[in-house]
């Protein structure tokens, strides 16, 4: 009986071919775009030109108009201190008193010396007048007359020297009373009563004025050059100076406006900035020297500018850009140059025009060239209000 041999080598390739065809059919079907899927919605705002008074912010520091360091000008033991630390003092108020006795003694000694020299000069002048009478009659020689003239001149010089020394002694005596050279607020003392003070003792105390108060800050040379060009004296239209104001460390705005009074005459080569100073009234003493504040400089004249929300601006290695929706509802990328920040908006110097629709919400779910469903920001806000 013959065995029937069944050749099944053709079965495996046939099954593999069927599986392959079936798989290809599934992939081709899934790669087709789903035209029934809705377009992604994005919130857009229409770009328009607005009239603004742009402002810039700078980190500044308060400085006293006058800051005086009080030092001793003579040596001696400290007898009294006639002030309370931190109080306001007036010009001429007595602050310190140094033991005056050594200086009073010196004044008395030199006063007596001056009296003695005055007597010597009087006697020398008297002898000189007598010598003039005697030399005319031939009773004294010319040499003796020269000696009388020399004694008179020496007595006069000695008197002048003693008078100068007396004035110095009186001046040193006056230095034993240290008075306030200006009106202002006094600081913390560095010595105590009974200490030995001298000109080498350093600063005894400081006095600063508090009203008005300076605020100094640095401005870039580029910005200063632009402002100088705007305020060119040769221009027919004279620009008004910007108005500075202050934001305090706690975030509150200082209630008084200031005015500029100084611009340095050179650029700091290390930072490329110029030091600028403004002066502010400080009648209530709210500002203290040495505070860090934010100087806000607002333009005095309004100007037209294109503003967009800060949320619409993105940044990459090439710079700033915004996503816009064109007439065919297609997303496009616009490279932009940004200007000043105005509250929650940003001034666009270049890159956008009035009427452009900028995406402000939904940036993370769209890309360049993609079609979207734009929803105007004002319409969205209206719908959210009605839903409430």
Secondary structure by P-SEA (a helix, b strand, c coil): cbbbbbbccaaaaaaaaaaaaaaaaaaaaaaccccccccbbbbbbbbbbbbbbbbbbbbbbbbbcbbbbbbbcccccccccccccccccccccccccccaaaaaaaaaaaaaaaaaaaaaaaaaaaaaaaaaaaaaaccccaaaaaaaaaaaaaaaaaaaaaaaaaaaaaaaaaacccccccccccccccccccccccccccccbbbbbccbbbbbbbbbaaaaaaaaaaacccccbbbbcbbbbbbccccccccbbbbbccccccccccccbbbbbbbbbccccccccbbbbbbbbbbcbbbbbbbbcccccccccccbbbbbbccccbbbbbbbbbccccccbbbbcccccccbbbbcccccccccccccccccaaaaaaaaaaac
